[in-house]
Amino acid sequence: MSAQPQHDTKDKPKVVHFEVDGEPLETTEKTLSPNQIMRLAGVDPANHYLVEVEGRHQESYEGRADEPIHVHQKQKFITVATGPTPVS
């Protein structure tokens, strides 16, 4: 009977897949701030804030831009603009 090689998963960071405004993103970080999440999504945190959406529940991070968020698989966020909305 031959021994199977063991894969050391301790050193390999786990990739977490999540989405912002419907766009898929990934990270190997366990925690990210709302500002970091928005920057990953290409959104300017200076004029947006982040909202976590879980079913019908929404958790706003307005005014809490540096609060750590434990990022997990399939987590969903949306961004909300804080400036005036242009009228066409």
N, C-alpha and C positions, 0 to 999 in steps of 0.2 A: 504494500500500500504506500503510495507516494504522498508526501505532504504538499498541500497547495500553498503557494506563496501568499503570505498575508499582506494585504494592502494597508498601509498606515494612513488612516483618514484623519488622524489628529493634526497633522501638519498641513493638510489641504483645507483651505477655508471653504465653508459651505456657501454656495451661491443662492441668494434669495431673489425670487422673481416677484415684482410688484408692478403696479401701474399708476401713472399720474395722467389725468385727463385722457384716459383711454389708451395711452401709449405705454407699451411694455418697457420696463427698466429692470436692471439687476444690480445687486451689490453683494459684496462679501462682508460688509460691516454688519455688526449685530444691532447697533443703534445709530441713528442719524437724526439730525435736527430738521425741523421743517425747512429751514433755509438750505441745508445741504440737499434735501430731497428735491426742492424746487430747482436748484442749480443743476442737479443731475438731469432734470427734465428740460433744461434750457429755458426756465422761467425766471424772470427777474424778481427776487424777493423784495426789492425796494418798493415795488408797487403791486404786490400780490401777497396773499396769505394762503396757507394750506388748510384743507379740510379732509379728514379721513372719513370715508364712507363705508359703513358696514351694515348691509341690508338697508333698512329705513332709518337707521341711526347715523347721525353725522356729528363728528367731533371737530370743532373749529380750533385752529391753532393761531387765530388772530391775537396778536400781542404776546405770543409765546413762541417766537421764531427760533429761539435757541434751546427749547425744551427737548430733551432726548426722547426719541420714539423708538421703541423696540420693533424693528422691522421683521415682518414674517411673510411667509409664502402667500401669494395671491392677495396681498393687502392692496386696497384701492384708495387713491387720493384724488381730489380735484383741487384746482387752484382758483382763487377768486381775485379779480382785479380790484384794487382799492381806489383807483383814480376815476375820473369821469368817463362815462361811456359815450363814445362818439355817435353822433346822430347822422344818418345818411340823408 
